[in-house]
Amino acid sequence: MAYPLTHRQYYEGLKAGKLLGLKCGKCGAITAPPKINCLQCNGADLEVVELSGQAEIKTFTVVRVPPEGMTAPYVVALAELAEGPWLMGNLEVADPGAVTMDIIGRKVTVGHKVVPADLYSAGEGVAVTFSICGSPPPSGREAVKKMIC
Amino acid sequence: MRKVAVVGVGMTKFGPSEKTQVEMFAEAALEAIDGSNIETRDIQALFVGNALGGFVEGQFNIAPLLASELGLSADTPSNRFEGACASGSVAIRDAFMLVAAGYHDLVLVGGTERCTVMGTPMATRTFAMASDSRYEEFNGITFPGVFAMVAHLYSQKYGIPLKKLKERMAMVAVKNHKNGTMNPLAHFQKEITVETVLKGFMVADPLQLLDCCPFSDGAAAIVLASEEVAKKLTDKPVYIRGVGQGSAGPLYRQKDLTVPAARVAAAKQAYGMAGVKPSDIDVVELHDCFTIAEIVASEALGLFEYGTGSEAVERGESQIGGRVAINPSGGLKAKGHPIGATGVAQAYEIVKQLRGECGARQVKGAKLGLTDTLGGDLATMVNIIYGI
């Protein structure tokens, strides 16, 4: 069985400013990031859809001791999309070190950044980013949806 | 299925070591073999947990090298198991099944790992390889970061203010470091205080240095035997009463990280096979890679109600002499965490506890013990119940 939406197509979508997901023809659940079948019912009747890019922060951390090749501090968060799935992303804020638990529950918009290849990454990657609604993303970064939340 | 017993155990000191993975393993293995009253050539199969050998020593396919080092015969199968930090326990479970099934009578199971020589940035990178390389690693997630997100979620979900939760998390570290002082093989041998923990530098908010287990080097090994063989070898067999293993997807698919689905499933399998309840367990070695990890594990294993694991620590219920002793060895937190060896070192401690050989850290009258080992994105979970 072929993938309705491959990893490559998903991240090319992010690079083009679109958050893509899969809508299940059987149970209606949305799957994102993509998978070969529905995350809810394992159904394989999946349609590629563009998602809203609206999400809410559920939990986070400020990484201060980074892995080789990264520079700290930065925020890693899990956010729930309006359509249900959770995504991991980097919260884009001016002062990552100052983020506290008050951020939980805040509405964010999904964006992306391209991460260069390293020795172990099988090429470049695209990481999801989150921008707090009502504040512009840091310069040089485009949100998937302009600030409509 | 046949009954399966542990007949011998061995373990190196955990902590920084200049020895190779092969050397550490061989030392632990010969201790286990000698303690089993068998000869090396009696071993019919070798299973080893090893996760990072390719990165730290440029060594894949370590299992046949270990077989050769020990002098096992050419007709001995040897397999490496990789389940990140649960590698050793995955190896034990598979070895148990083959002995229970009647395929082998005597199997050597161990784990070996070197972490310290990599240094913190590279060790942090390689550990993070156990998260989702497509949708998590590019965000720079680290394992302290994973459990830091668990801590924030836990504080929010149960309405426990972060300051209070952090004090109770620090008490986990204090307890396990105290236990470590009574374990001559532990990486850390020094007591600490809640104040020391709360003064440590921040690794990943809200986890500070002493909320985290160390990178360690070390190895551990056990010999499994069928009941019939075990009775000929030892008058103190420790039986494997139940095993369970579960799998779950990356963090973003699991959502509520405070109740890991794979652990709930694995524990249910193990308790079911053993025919026991959580309240029957006397001593537990569980996966306290971070202080919050001990709290959430104690709940999913049914030792404490959901949301009450941190209070239980504060009340001393998980101390040696408390309602259920958790991590009398010092746990990953103080004993150390050479990841492929960790699950086997948990087995080592439980077997010693059930034999009554633990000296100052002995849990009095312990008859039933549980191990809990976690690998990756709360993804691989193994629970094993041991009894006499």
Interface residues (C-beta under 8 A of the other chain):
Chain A: H7 P33 L39 K58 T59 F60 T61 V62 V63 R64 V65 P66 P67 E68 G69 M70 Y74 V76 A77 L78 E80 P85 W86 L87 M88 G89 N90 V99 M101 I104 V115 Y120 S121 A122 G125 V126 A127 V128
Chain B: T120 P121 M122 T124 R125 A128 M129 D132 S133 R134 Y135 E136 E137 F138 N139 G140 I141 T142 P144 G145 A148 M149 V150 H152 L153 S155 Q156 L162 F201 M202 V203 A204 D205 P206 L207 P250 L251 Y252 R253 K255 L257
